[in-house]
Amino acid sequence: MISLNIEKTFGFVSKESISAYEAQVKAAQEALENGTCKGNDFLGWLHLPSSITPEHLADLKATAQVLRDNCEVVVVAGIGGSYLGARAVIEAMSNSFAWLQEKKNGPVILFAGHNIGEDYLYELTEYLKGKKFGVINISKSGTTTETALAFRLLKKQCEDQLGKEMAKKVIVAITDAKKGAARVTADREGYKSFIIPDNVGGRFSVLTPVGLLPIAVAGFDIEKLVAGAAAMEKACGLNVPFAENPAALYAATRNELYKNGKKIEILVNFNPKLHYFNEWWKQLYGESEGKDGKGIFPAAVDFSTDLHSIGQWIQEGERTIYETVISVEKTQHQLTVPTDEANLDGLNFLAGKHVDEVNKMAELGTQLAHVDGGVPNMRVVLPALDEESIGGLMYFFEKACGISGILLGVNPFNQPGVEAYKKNMFALLNKPGYEEESKAIRARL
């Protein structure tokens, strides 16, 4: 089970000031439970882990097996919450160099539909030439430009290379139950499909088929992932006392820090496998809280790498930041530092130690230096990079995000600002129906 330590924030904010949030946090949790908060039509994630059935998981695993049996490569097409959760889990669990190995245990998982890079898409389609590949198309509407464009290219290439019948077998749609272009295409073409629940927003969707199917195709245990999230759902429940509830404490502490001028939260990891977890977290908090002129800015760093790039700014720059450090207790592998007779690098004092021991001391040393430099620190500890721990970590951040957004006074479950760039883009591309906007925007150029 993951744990939260907030002691390195005391001195910047008081223990009493955080305890004073207890009633507000309780009210926020009740608003989530009772569906009386803003955005209450998007609360399907709240008890999702405990409501997932064995039959649903079996269906996902059977579909994943079809793709694993028939594909050398599977491309996951999606953007934002439709790809970040899956990628976060897959990258955290995978061998860092699996894609370079000759002998593979399953298909290579690639991602598309999260950018409009012509070179990226050209290079992807070139790589796929002559390969047996499948596609998981993830889009509620089927008309999100980035994903729809990638899927149009991939669908044609898959049909051209494998034939219509095989393409039908290896293209899976994850979309709306009844409406939208992706649903119409799936029904017309006869693709296997899964539903994105109406009451779960994209950034909260990792435990729906959106995340679970790609994770299963990558060969990871989605039952354990869901079990870890369900355990954390219980640990962050309404009746868990405030002082023992990690989601409640995290939400209260970050809001108190924000009130005291800490406007930027930096999520820190000391394990490079968590890079895409950082990206998932940035969307979760940025899209949930950044509205109405409010919101903590979510930034992220990979340490110790980034200590050699922006570590100076963190240590001595403007004091508007705090850090939340994700600490992984146990590594998947062990490697000891060898002795070197010449000792020209001066590292013999580390000989015989595990590399992770060196990393852990870098972690603790950095935390102390940053706290001394005026940066409050929270620490989230997870036992290992395994399915249960990651499932629990994701639910912890989701639940805390819901509470935190309510404390902040915003609707944590909408994203009206995301539409602004789309309207301008459609007007500039002369999309039918945008004629007036096209004229107006061209007059500004």
C-alpha positions in Angstrom: 0.0 0.0 0.0 1.3 3.5 -0.8 1.9 6.0 1.9 2.2 9.8 2.1 4.6 11.8 4.3 3.9 15.6 4.6 6.4 16.3 7.4 8.8 18.2 5.2 6.1 20.8 4.6 6.0 21.8 8.2 7.9 25.0 8.7 6.3 26.4 5.6 2.8 25.6 6.7 1.8 24.3 10.1 0.4 21.0 11.1 -2.5 22.8 12.7 -3.4 24.7 9.5 -3.6 21.4 7.6 -5.7 19.8 10.3 -8.0 22.7 10.0 -9.1 21.4 6.6 -10.7 18.4 8.1 -14.3 19.7 7.9 -13.8 21.1 4.4 -12.3 17.9 3.1 -15.2 15.9 4.6 -17.7 18.2 2.9 -15.8 17.8 -0.4 -15.8 14.0 -0.1 -19.5 14.0 0.7 -20.1 16.2 -2.3 -18.3 13.6 -4.4 -20.2 10.7 -2.8 -23.6 12.3 -3.1 -23.0 13.8 -6.5 -23.7 17.3 -5.3 -20.4 18.9 -6.6 -19.8 20.8 -9.8 -19.3 18.3 -12.7 -21.3 15.6 -10.9 -22.1 13.9 -14.3 -18.5 12.8 -14.4 -18.1 10.9 -11.2 -18.0 7.4 -12.7 -14.3 7.0 -11.7 -15.1 7.3 -8.0 -16.1 3.7 -7.3 -14.9 2.3 -10.6 -12.2 0.0 -9.2 -14.5 -1.8 -6.9 -17.3 -2.2 -9.5 -15.2 -3.8 -12.3 -16.4 -7.3 -12.8 -14.4 -10.5 -13.5 -16.4 -11.0 -16.7 -15.4 -7.5 -18.0 -11.7 -8.2 -17.3 -12.0 -11.6 -19.0 -13.5 -10.0 -22.1 -10.6 -7.4 -22.2 -8.0 -10.2 -21.7 -9.5 -12.3 -24.5 -9.4 -9.4 -26.9 -5.9 -8.6 -25.8 -4.9 -12.2 -26.6 -6.3 -11.9 -30.1 -4.1 -8.9 -30.7 -1.1 -10.6 -29.1 -1.5 -13.7 -31.2 -1.9 -11.9 -34.5 0.3 -8.8 -34.3 3.9 -7.9 -34.2 3.0 -4.3 -33.4 -0.1 -2.7 -31.9 -0.6 1.0 -32.4 -2.7 2.8 -29.7 -4.4 5.8 -31.3 -5.5 8.4 -28.8 -4.7 11.7 -27.2 -4.7 13.2 -23.7 -6.5 10.8 -21.3 -7.1 8.4 -24.1 -3.4 7.5 -24.2 -1.5 8.9 -21.2 -2.8 6.5 -18.6 -2.0 3.4 -20.7 1.4 4.7 -21.7 2.2 5.6 -18.0 1.6 2.1 -16.8 3.2 0.3 -19.8 6.4 2.4 -19.6 6.6 2.0 -15.8 6.3 -1.8 -16.1 8.3 -2.6 -19.3 11.9 -3.4 -19.8 13.4 -0.1 -20.9 15.1 -1.8 -23.9 12.4 -4.3 -24.8 11.8 -2.7 -28.2 15.5 -3.4 -29.2 15.5 -7.0 -28.2 15.2 -9.6 -31.0 13.1 -12.0 -29.0 10.0 -10.4 -27.8 7.3 -11.7 -25.4 4.5 -9.8 -27.1 3.8 -7.1 -29.7 5.6 -3.8 -29.7 3.3 -1.1 -28.4 3.4 2.2 -30.2 1.4 5.4 -29.9 -0.2 7.7 -32.5 -2.9 10.2 -32.6 -1.4 12.4 -29.9 0.3 14.8 -32.3 0.0 16.1 -35.8 3.7 15.6 -36.7 3.9 14.7 -40.4 7.4 13.2 -40.0 6.3 11.2 -37.0 3.3 9.7 -38.9 5.4 9.1 -42.0 8.1 7.3 -40.1 5.4 5.3 -38.2 3.7 4.2 -41.4 7.1 3.3 -43.0 8.0 1.2 -39.9 4.7 -0.7 -40.2 5.2 -1.6 -43.8 5.4 -5.4 -44.2 4.5 -5.9 -40.5 1.4 -7.6 -39.0 0.0 -4.8 -37.0 -3.2 -3.9 -35.2 -4.8 -0.7 -34.0 -6.7 0.2 -30.8 -8.6 3.4 -31.7 -9.6 5.3 -28.6 -11.9 8.3 -29.1 -15.3 9.1 -27.6 -16.4 11.1 -30.7 -14.2 9.8 -33.4 -13.7 13.3 -34.7 -10.8 14.5 -32.5 -8.4 15.8 -35.2 -5.2 14.3 -34.0 -6.6 10.8 -33.4 -9.0 10.7 -36.3 -6.2 11.7 -38.7 -3.9 9.0 -37.4 -6.6 6.4 -37.5 -7.6 7.3 -41.1 -4.0 6.6 -42.1 -3.6 3.4 -40.0 -7.0 1.9 -41.1 -6.1 2.2 -44.7 -2.6 0.8 -44.3 -3.9 -2.1 -42.2 -6.6 -3.0 -44.8 -4.1 -2.6 -47.7 -1.5 -4.8 -46.0 -3.5 -7.4 -44.3 -6.8 -7.4 -46.2 -10.2 -6.4 -44.9 -11.0 -9.6 -43.0 -7.8 -9.6 -41.0 -8.0 -5.8 -40.4 -11.5 -6.4 -38.9 -9.9 -8.9 -36.5 -7.0 -6.6 -35.4 -8.7 -3.2 -35.2 -10.5 -2.6 -31.9 -12.6 0.5 -31.1 -12.9 2.0 -27.7 -15.6 4.7 -28.0 -19.1 5.9 -27.1 -21.8 3.3 -26.5 -24.2 4.8 -29.1 -23.1 7.9 -31.0 -20.1 9.5 -32.8 -18.0 8.7 -35.9 -15.9 6.0 -34.2 -19.0 4.2 -33.0 -20.6 4.3 -36.5 -17.3 3.1 -38.1 -16.9 0.2 -35.6 -20.5 -1.0 -36.2 -20.2 -0.7 -39.9 -16.8 -2.4 -40.2 -17.6 -5.1 -37.5 -14.8 -4.2 -35.2 -14.7 -5.5 -31.6 -15.5 -2.6 -29.5 -15.5 -1.5 -25.8 -17.4 1.5 -24.3 -16.0 4.6 -22.7 -18.5 5.3 -20.0 -20.4 8.6 -20.3 -19.7 9.5 -16.7 -15.9 9.1 -16.9 -13.7 11.9 -18.3 -10.6 11.1 -20.3 -8.1 12.0 -17.7 -9.9 9.7 -15.2 -10.3 6.8 -17.7 -7.2 4.6 -17.1 -9.2 1.9 -15.3 -11.8 1.7 -18.2 -11.0 -0.2 -21.4 -9.2 3.0 -22.5 -6.3 2.0 -20.3 -6.9 -1.6 -19.5 -7.0 -3.0 -23.0 -3.6 -1.6 -24.1 -2.1 -2.5 -20.8 -3.3 -6.1 -21.2 -2.0 -6.2 -24.8 1.4 -5.2 -23.4 1.3 -8.3 -21.2 0.6 -6.9 -17.8 -1.9 -8.1 -15.2 -5.0 -5.9 -15.3 -6.6 -7.8 -12.5 -3.8 -6.8 -10.1 -3.9 -3.2 -11.4 -7.6 -3.0 -10.6 -7.1 -4.7 -7.2 -4.4 -2.2 -6.3 -6.8 0.7 -7.2 -9.7 -1.0 -5.3 -7.5 -1.2 -2.2 -6.7 2.5 -2.5 -10.4 3.3 -3.1 -11.0 1.8 0.4 -8.0 3.5 2.0 -9.2 6.9 0.7 -12.9 6.3 1.6 -15.3 8.7 3.1 -15.2 7.2 6.6 -11.4 6.9 6.8 -10.2 9.4 9.4 -8.7 12.6 7.9 -5.2 12.0 9.5 -5.1 8.4 8.0 -6.5 9.3 4.6 -3.7 9.9 2.1 -5.9 11.5 -0.6 -7.5 13.9 2.0 -4.1 14.9 3.5 -2.5 15.5 0.0 -5.5 17.6 -1.2 -5.4 19.7 2.0 -1.7 20.2 2.1 -1.4 21.3 -1.5 -4.3 23.8 -1.1 -2.7 25.2 2.1 0.7 25.5 0.3 -1.1 27.3 -2.6 -2.8 29.7 -0.2 0.8 30.5 1.1 2.1 31.5 -2.3 3.3 28.1 -3.6 1.8 28.3 -7.1 3.8 25.5 -8.8 3.9 21.8 -7.9 6.8 19.8 -9.2 6.2 16.0 -9.3 9.6 14.3 -8.8 10.6 10.8 -9.6 14.0 9.1 -9.1 13.1 6.2 -11.5 13.3 6.9 -15.3 10.5 4.4 -15.8 8.0 6.9 -14.3 8.5 9.6 -16.9 5.1 9.0 -18.5 3.5 8.7 -15.1 4.6 12.3 -14.6 2.9 13.2 -18.0 -0.3 11.5 -16.9 -0.3 13.4 -13.6 0.3 16.7 -15.3 -2.8 16.3 -17.4 -4.9 15.1 -14.4 -4.1 18.1 -12.3 -3.6 20.7 -15.0 -6.9 20.0 -16.8 -8.8 19.5 -13.5 -7.7 22.6 -11.7 -6.5 25.2 -14.2 -9.6 27.3 -14.7 -11.4 30.4 -13.4 -8.0 32.2 -13.1 -7.0 29.6 -10.5 -4.9 26.5 -10.1 -1.5 25.1 -9.1 0.7 24.8 -12.2 1.7 21.1 -12.5 5.4 20.6 -13.6 7.4 17.4 -13.5 11.1 16.3 -13.4 13.1 13.1 -13.7 15.8 13.1 -11.1 18.7 12.8 -10.8 18.8 13.6 -14.6 17.1 17.0 -14.2 19.2 18.0 -11.2 21.9 18.7 -13.8 19.6 20.9 -15.8 17.0 22.8 -13.8 18.2 21.7 -10.3 19.8 25.1 -9.9 16.5 26.9 -10.4 14.7 24.6 -8.0 17.4 25.1 -5.3 17.7 28.9 -5.6 15.1 30.3 -7.9 11.8 32.1 -7.1 10.2 30.5 -4.0 6.8 29.8 -5.5 7.3 26.0 -5.8 6.9 22.8 -3.8 7.8 19.2 -4.7 5.9 15.9 -4.4 8.4 13.1 -4.6 7.4 9.6 -5.7 9.8 7.2 -4.0 9.9 3.5 -5.1 11.0 1.3 -2.2 12.1 -1.8 -4.1 13.6 -2.1 -7.6 12.8 -4.9 -10.0 16.5 -5.9 -10.5 19.7 -5.7 -8.6 23.1 -4.4 -9.7 26.2 -3.9 -7.5 29.0 -1.4 -8.0 32.2 -3.2 -8.8 35.7 -2.5 -7.4 38.2 -0.9 -9.7 41.9 -1.2 -8.7 43.0 2.1 -10.2 40.0 3.9 -8.7 40.5 6.9 -11.0 36.9 7.9 -10.6 37.1 7.7 -6.9 34.1 5.5 -6.6 35.6 2.5 -4.7 33.8 3.8 -1.6 30.6 2.6 -3.3 32.0 -0.8 -4.2 29.6 -3.6 -3.2 26.6 -1.3 -2.8 23.5 -1.7 -4.9 23.0 1.0 -7.5 19.6 1.8 -5.9 21.3 2.5 -2.5 23.2 5.3 -4.3 20.0 6.5 -5.9 18.1 6.5 -2.5 20.9 8.6 -1.0 20.7 11.0 -3.9 16.9 11.2 -3.2 17.2 11.9 0.5 20.1 14.3 0.0 18.2 16.2 -2.7 15.1 16.4 -0.5 17.1 17.9 2.4 18.9 20.4 0.2 15.6 21.6 -1.4 13.8 21.9 1.9 16.8 23.9 3.2 16.6 26.0 0.1 12.9 26.9 0.8 11.1 24.2 -1.1 8.4 22.3 0.9 8.4 18.5 0.1 5.8 15.8 0.2 6.8 12.2 -0.3 4.6 9.4 -1.7 6.2 6.0 -1.2 5.1 3.0 -3.2 6.4 -0.6 -2.4 7.5 -1.4 -6.0 6.8 -0.7 -9.7 4.2 -3.5 -10.0 0.6 -3.5 -11.1 -0.9 -3.2 -7.6 1.3 -0.3 -6.6 0.7 1.6 -9.8 -3.1 1.0 -9.7 -3.1 2.3 -6.1 -1.0 5.3 -7.0 -3.3 6.3 -9.9 -6.4 6.0 -7.8 -4.8 8.0 -4.9 -4.0 10.9 -7.3 -7.5 10.8 -8.9 -9.3 10.9 -5.5 -7.1 13.6 -4.2 -7.6 15.6 -7.4 -11.4 15.5 -7.0 -11.1 16.7 -3.4 -8.5 19.3 -4.2 -10.5 20.8 -7.1 -13.6 21.2 -4.8 -11.5 22.8 -2.1 -10.1 25.2 -4.8 -13.7 26.1 -5.8 -13.5 25.0 -9.4 -15.3 22.2 -11.4 -12.6 19.5 -11.5 -14.3 17.5 -14.2 -14.7 19.8 -17.2 -12.1 21.4 -19.6 -13.8 24.3 -21.4 -10.4 25.9 -22.2 -9.3 22.9 -24.4 -11.9 23.9 -27.1 -10.3 27.3 -27.8 -7.4 26.1 -29.9 -9.7 23.7 -31.8 -12.0 26.4 -32.9 -9.1 28.5 -34.2 -7.5 25.5 -35.9 -10.8 24.5 -37.7 -11.3 28.1 -38.8 -7.8 28.3 -40.2 -8.2 25.0 -42.0 -11.6 26.2 -43.6 -13.6 23.3 -42.0 -17.1 23.3 -43.3 -19.4 25.2 -40.9 -16.6 27.5 -39.7 -16.9 30.1 -42.6 -17.6 33.1 -40.3 -14.9 32.1 -37.9 -12.5 31.7 -40.9 -13.2 35.2 -42.1 -12.8 36.7 -38.6 -9.6 34.9 -37.8 -7.9 35.7 -41.1 -8.6 39.4 -40.5 -6.5 39.1 -37.4 -3.5 37.5 -39.1 
